[in-house]
Amino acid sequence: MNATTAGSAPRGSAKAAHPPSPLLALAEPARAMSELASFYALRPLMRALPKGDGHGVLVLPGFMAGDASTRPLRSLLGDLGYDARGWNLGRNVRVDNARVEAMMACLTEIHEDTGRPVSIIGWSLGGVFARELAKLAPDMVRQVISLGSPISDDRGHTNARRLFEYLNGAEPEPMQEGNFARLAEAPPVPTTSILTRTDGVVHWRGSVQEDGFQNENIEVVASHCGLGVNPSAVYAIADRLAQAEGDWKPFAPRGLACLAFPRGSLH
């Protein structure tokens, strides 16, 4: 449902890139359905999540998915007080200049409508797009949150590589013009990567971003295809979005919520 990356050059990591195990991949559908059921079961309690300040939130779907996949999350964010919108561009299949221009138009529209910088949430390939949009127009972006996104510069981390390259070629059009060339480099805005070691589509190491003064990684226990409705991920998203503009701080769950977030090293 959601997967792949736009980069291709090896990052030079000491560990060779490889996709998740076949067993994790096979378990994705059942695990994602379980997370969706948990999302709706806990939906009434989610009213207690931090409320928003009305700023715009653009939610980008993953590879081969469309706005239907992000509707539950957008509905919740709307209830919490955000102007949450999908991209209205159909399925996320092609990576070309026309698609980048269309996404930039979405971002510009929300920015102009609200008069404020926009937060961008991107699921898998949508997270790659979110980071690249923030690099192209940092003045319009408040923060970026990616979900299981393949943000390293090596497509070997994802088991959707062959399908992606079949549909887009080894070097998609934006890369031919110098964009999408350094995916591992975070944009110049607060940037959060939410990832899971049990991802069945993108290996978790491919979603780890380098430490920075406004960059962070948040680990949850989830599937790849369920990240957008996983209750722990949703908690983290609401916490990140509720921060006052210009007052970003690293994620620090409180109380019993701490139990939902693993604390092992990601390096």
Residue pairs with C-beta under 8 A, 6 or more apart in sequence:
1 28
1 32
1 62
1 63
1 64
1 65
1 69
1 224
1 225
2 61
2 62
2 63
2 64
2 65
2 69
2 123
2 124
2 125
2 126
2 147
2 148
2 201
2 224
2 225
2 227
2 228
3 62
3 63
3 64
3 124
3 125
3 150
3 158
3 159
3 160
3 164
3 201
3 202
3 224
4 63
4 124
4 125
4 150
4 155
4 158
4 160
4 161
4 163
4 164
4 202
5 125
5 128
5 149
5 150
5 151
5 152
5 154
5 155
5 157
5 158
5 161
5 164
5 183
5 202
5 206
6 95
6 125
6 128
6 132
6 168
6 172
6 174
6 175
6 180
6 183
7 128
7 150
7 152
7 153
7 154
7 155
7 175
7 180
7 181
7 182
7 183
7 184
8 153
8 154
8 155
8 170
8 171
8 175
9 153
9 154
10 17
10 153
10 154
10 156
11 17
11 152
11 153
11 154
11 184
13 152
13 154
13 205
15 205
16 156
17 152
17 154
17 155
17 156
17 157
17 203
17 205
17 206
18 156
18 157
18 203
19 25
19 156
19 157
19 158
19 159
19 161
19 201
19 202
19 203
20 159
20 199
20 200
20 201
20 202
20 203
20 204
21 200
24 198
24 199
24 200
25 159
25 200
25 201
26 200
27 200
27 223
28 200
28 201
28 223
28 224
28 225
29 225
31 198
31 200
31 222
31 223
31 225
31 226
32 223
32 224
32 225
32 226
32 229
33 226
34 226
35 222
35 223
35 226
35 229
35 230
35 231
36 72
36 226
36 229
38 229
38 230
38 231
39 72
39 229
39 230
39 231
39 234
40 72
42 231
43 76
46 76
46 79
46 234
46 238
47 79
49 76
49 80
49 234
49 235
49 238
49 239
49 242
50 80
50 238
50 239
50 241
50 242
51 80
51 81
51 242
52 77
52 80
52 81
52 82
52 241
52 242
53 81
53 242
53 244
53 245
54 81
54 82
54 83
54 114
55 82
55 83
55 114
55 116
55 117
55 118
55 119
55 142
55 245
56 82
56 83
56 84
56 85
56 110
56 111
56 113
56 114
56 116
56 118
56 119
57 74
57 77
57 82
57 83
57 84
57 85
57 118
57 119
57 120
57 121
57 241
58 85
58 87
58 106
58 107
58 110
58 118
58 119
58 120
58 121
58 130
59 70
59 73
59 74
59 77
59 84
59 85
59 86
59 87
59 120
59 121
59 122
59 123
59 126
60 70
60 87
60 92
60 103
60 120
60 121
60 122
60 123
60 126
60 127
60 129
60 130
61 67
61 69
61 70
61 86
61 87
61 91
61 92
61 123
61 126
62 69
62 92
62 123
62 124
62 125
62 126
62 148
63 92
63 93
63 124
63 125
63 160
63 164
64 91
64 92
64 93
64 163
65 91
65 92
65 123
66 90
66 91
66 92
67 74
67 86
67 87
67 88
69 123
69 228
70 86
70 121
70 123
70 228
71 86
72 228
72 229
73 84
73 121
73 228
73 229
73 234
73 237
74 84
74 85
74 86
75 84
76 234
77 84
77 237
77 238
77 241
78 84
80 238
80 241
82 119
82 241
83 110
83 113
83 114
85 106
85 110
87 102
87 103
87 106
88 106
89 99
89 102
89 103
89 106
92 125
92 126
93 167
94 167
94 168
95 125
95 168
95 172
95 173
95 174
95 180
96 168
96 172
96 173
96 174
97 173
97 174
97 177
100 129
100 132
100 133
100 136
100 174
100 179
103 129
103 133
104 133
104 136
104 137
107 118
107 120
107 133
107 137
107 140
107 141
108 137
108 140
110 118
111 117
111 118
111 140
116 142
116 245
117 139
117 140
117 141
117 142
117 245
118 140
118 141
118 142
119 141
119 142
119 143
119 144
119 145
119 241
120 130
120 133
120 134
120 141
120 143
120 144
120 145
121 127
121 130
121 144
121 145
121 146
121 147
121 237
122 128
122 129
122 130
122 131
122 144
122 145
122 146
122 147
122 149
123 146
123 147
123 148
123 149
123 227
123 228
124 147
124 148
124 149
124 150
124 201
124 202
124 224
124 227
125 149
125 150
125 164
126 146
126 147
126 149
127 144
127 145
127 146
127 147
127 148
127 149
127 151
127 193
128 146
128 149
128 150
128 151
128 180
128 183
130 144
130 145
130 146
130 149
131 144
131 146
131 149
131 151
131 183
131 186
131 187
131 191
132 174
132 179
132 180
132 183
132 187
133 141
134 141
134 144
134 187
134 188
134 189
134 191
135 185
135 187
135 188
136 179
138 187
138 188
138 189
141 187
141 189
142 189
142 190
142 245
143 189
143 190
143 191
143 192
143 240
143 241
143 243
143 248
144 187
144 189
144 190
144 191
144 192
145 191
145 192
145 194
145 237
145 240
145 241
146 191
146 192
146 193
146 194
146 207
147 194
147 227
147 228
147 233
148 194
148 195
148 196
148 199
148 201
148 202
148 207
148 222
148 224
148 227
149 193
149 202
149 207
150 157
150 158
150 183
150 202
150 206
150 207
151 183
151 184
151 193
151 206
151 207
151 209
152 183
152 184
152 205
152 206
152 207
152 208
153 182
153 183
153 184
154 206
155 161
155 164
155 165
157 202
157 203
157 205
157 206
157 207
158 164
158 201
158 202
158 203
158 206
159 201
160 201
160 202
172 180
174 180
175 181
184 209
184 210
186 209
186 210
186 212
186 215
189 214
190 214
190 215
190 248
191 209
191 212
191 214
191 215
191 216
192 215
192 216
192 217
192 218
192 236
192 240
192 251
193 207
193 208
193 209
193 215
193 216
193 217
193 218
194 217
194 218
194 219
194 220
194 227
194 233
194 236
194 237
195 204
195 207
195 208
195 217
195 218
195 219
195 220
195 266
196 204
196 219
196 220
196 221
196 222
196 223
196 224
196 227
197 204
197 219
197 262
198 221
198 222
198 223
199 207
199 222
199 223
199 224
200 223
200 224
200 225
201 224
201 225
202 224
204 219
204 266
207 217
208 217
208 266
208 267
209 215
209 216
209 217
214 248
216 250
216 251
217 266
218 236
218 251
218 261
219 261
219 262
219 264
219 266
220 227
220 230
220 232
220 233
220 236
220 260
220 261
220 262
221 232
221 260
221 262
222 230
222 232
222 233
223 230
227 233
231 260
232 260
232 261
235 253
235 257
235 260
236 251
236 253
236 261
239 251
239 253
240 251
243 249
253 260
253 261
